[in-house]
Amino acid sequence: DAAFVSFGVRNFADREVGLRELHRVLKAKPHATLAILEVSAFPSDSRLAPLARFFTESVVPVLGRIVSGHPDEYIYLQESMAAFP
């Protein structure tokens, strides 16, 4: 048994409550697995920050428009990354 969250923890209405609920569900299953995939912004003092910012602000929305036809969703992605600790 397992639970997977990809780019979703940042969207929990209450992060502590959401993680507690994941724990509650998984603790009933011995050896259950929880996998969380998240990203956040690079620290501003990182040498890679300008490159990462360019990629998320310029490249990702263009790729999103090409692949999905919905670039606004990819703009939301960069905004939520910046707000996530």
C-alpha positions in Angstrom: 0.0 0.0 0.0 1.2 3.5 -0.8 0.2 7.1 -1.2 1.8 9.4 -3.8 1.6 13.2 -3.9 3.1 15.1 -6.9 3.2 18.9 -6.8 0.2 18.8 -4.4 1.4 19.4 -0.9 1.8 23.1 -1.7 -1.9 23.1 -2.5 -3.2 21.6 0.7 -5.6 24.0 2.4 -3.8 23.2 5.7 -0.5 21.4 5.2 -0.3 20.1 8.7 -3.8 18.6 8.6 -3.1 17.1 5.1 0.1 15.4 6.2 -1.5 14.2 9.4 -4.3 12.6 7.4 -1.8 10.9 5.1 -0.1 9.5 8.2 -3.4 8.3 9.7 -4.3 6.4 6.5 -0.9 4.9 6.0 -0.1 3.9 9.6 -2.9 1.2 9.4 -0.8 -0.6 6.8 2.5 -2.1 7.9 5.3 -1.1 5.6 3.2 1.4 3.7 5.0 3.9 1.6 4.6 7.7 1.2 6.2 9.4 -1.7 6.1 13.2 -2.1 7.4 15.1 -5.1 7.6 18.8 -4.7 9.8 21.7 -5.9 10.3 25.1 -4.6 12.2 28.2 -5.7 16.0 28.3 -5.5 17.3 30.5 -2.7 18.0 34.0 -4.0 21.7 33.7 -3.1 22.1 30.5 -5.1 24.3 30.8 -8.2 21.7 28.7 -10.1 18.8 31.0 -9.1 18.9 33.2 -12.2 18.9 30.2 -14.5 16.2 28.5 -12.6 14.1 31.7 -12.6 14.6 32.1 -16.4 13.6 28.5 -17.0 10.4 28.6 -14.8 9.3 32.0 -16.0 10.2 31.8 -19.7 10.7 28.2 -20.8 8.1 26.3 -18.8 5.1 28.5 -19.9 6.1 28.2 -23.6 6.5 24.4 -23.3 3.2 24.3 -21.4 1.5 26.2 -24.3 3.0 23.8 -26.8 2.3 20.6 -25.0 -1.0 21.3 -23.3 -2.4 24.4 -24.8 -2.8 25.9 -21.3 0.1 28.2 -20.5 -1.7 29.8 -17.6 -1.5 26.6 -15.6 2.3 26.7 -15.9 2.4 30.3 -14.8 0.5 29.1 -11.7 3.1 26.5 -11.2 5.9 29.1 -11.0 3.8 31.2 -8.6 3.1 28.3 -6.3 6.8 27.3 -6.4 7.8 30.8 -5.3 5.3 30.7 -2.4 6.3 27.2 -1.2 8.9 27.1 1.5 
